[in-house]
């Protein structure tokens, strides 16, 4: 058995500084088959760095306090057709699930703090090569899927799946 208080879990933020408080509970307790992260999002902050998917993991978000907004897209193929985009509001004590391959970006666009949890399965950590972000490619001049990797310096490197252009934001 393992037990920990949320406030005793060290804060580890996203390299893109998109949130100020993220506590990886699964790391603190040594999870192997399940990911759990605690978040406190101030106005304008987000759970992640942008619209992305985990091809190897489903994600569930529980909003304990406040209201979060999730931008969603069924697939990268829908990128050219913005009609596939949707914004979903998740209020206090509500839960939202994203299957592997579903693109999502959760954020706080209110004036109040959002407190919530992100859960992932089937592993406690996703494989970096199984994450895909949708962002604008300067070479292709279009919003396209980009592979993601973590550099030795702890930064993200994004690579366009269409042209291979690579950059660090």
N, C-alpha and C positions, 0 to 999 in steps of 0.2 A: 504494500500500500504506500502511496505517496500523497502528500498534502502540501499545499502552498497557498498563501494569501496573495491575491492579485497584486497588491501594492508591494509585495516582496519580490516580484518578478522584475528583472532588469528591463529597462526601456531600450528597445532596438528599433530605430526608425528606418524608413526607406531611404536608400541613397539619394533619391531625388527630392528629399525633404518635403514630402507631400502631407505629412502628419507629424505631430509633435509627441504623441504617446501611442506606442504599440508595444505590448508586452507579450512575447511568445511563450505562452503557458505550456505548450507542448514541449518546448526545449527544456523548460524548468523542471518538468516532471518526467522527461525522458520518453515521451510517446514515440511509438514506432509506426503505428497504423492509422494515425488520426492527427490532424493538425488543429490547433486551437490558438487563436490570437485575440487578445483584448485590445480594444481601441478606445481612445477618447479623441474625438474630432472637434476642433474649434471651427467657427464659421470659416468657410472657404477651404478647409482641409479635406483630404480624401483617404480612403482605405488603401488605394494603390496609385500608381503614376499615370493611369489613363485606361482607355478601353483595351481590354485584354481577355485572353482565355487561357485556361490550363487544359491542355489536351489529355493530361494524365490524371486529372483530379476533379471531382465535383466540389463545389463550394456552397456553403450555407452561411447566411448572415443573420444574426439575431440583434435587433435594436432594443437595447434595454432602456435607453432614455433618449428623448429627442426624436427627430425625424430625419432619415437619410433618403437621398435620391439616388437611383441607379439608372444609368444610361445602359441600354441593352441592345444587342444585335444578335440575331440568330447565327450568322456566320460571316466570314470575311467576304464571301461572294456577294453579300448584301451591301458592301461598302459603296458601290457605285449607285445604289438605289437607297437613298436616305429614308424612304418610306418603311424600310425594315427596322429603322431605329425606333426605340420606345423609351420613355422615361417612366419609371415606376417609383412611387413614393412608398417607403417602408416606415411605418410609425412605431411608436413605443410598444413593446411586447409583440411585434410582428416579426416574421421570419420570411426570407426569400432564398430560393435554391437555384443554382446554375449548374446544369449538366456539363460534363467535359465537352469543350467545343463551343459553348455559349459565351459570347463576348459580353463583358460587363465592366462598368466603372462606377463605384459607389462613392458618394461624397456628401458633404454637409453644405447645403446652400441656404441654411436658415441663420438666424441671429443667435440661436441657442446651441449649446454644446450637444454633441451626439456621443453616446456611450454604447458600445456594442461589441459583439464577438464575431469573428470569422472562423468557420470550421471547414476543414478539407479532409477528403478521404479518397483513395484508400491508404495513402501514406502520410507520415507526419511532415514530410518535405516533398515538394514537387521537383521534378527534373527541370533544370533551366532550359534545356533544349525542347521542352514540351510547352513552353509559354510562347504565346504569340500576341503582339500588340498591334493595334491598328493606329497608325500615325501617318502624317504627310511625308512623302519621300520627295526630296528636292530634285533628285535625278529624274524620277518618273513623273513628277508634278501631279501626283494623285495621292489620295489617302489609301494606303495599302497595308497588308500584313507585314510585320517585321518580327524576325526571330530575336530572342533576347538571351544575352549571356552576361554573367558577372565577371568583371575583369579582376586581375590580381590586386588592383588598387581599391576594389570594393565599389566600383562604378558599374553602371549598366552600359553595354554595347548593344546597339540595335542594328540589324541587318535586314534590308528590304528583301522579301521573298521573291520579288519580280526581277530586280536588276542587280542585286548583290551589294548595293551601296551600304556602307557601314559607317556608323558614327556613334559618339558618346555624347548624350545630352548634357 
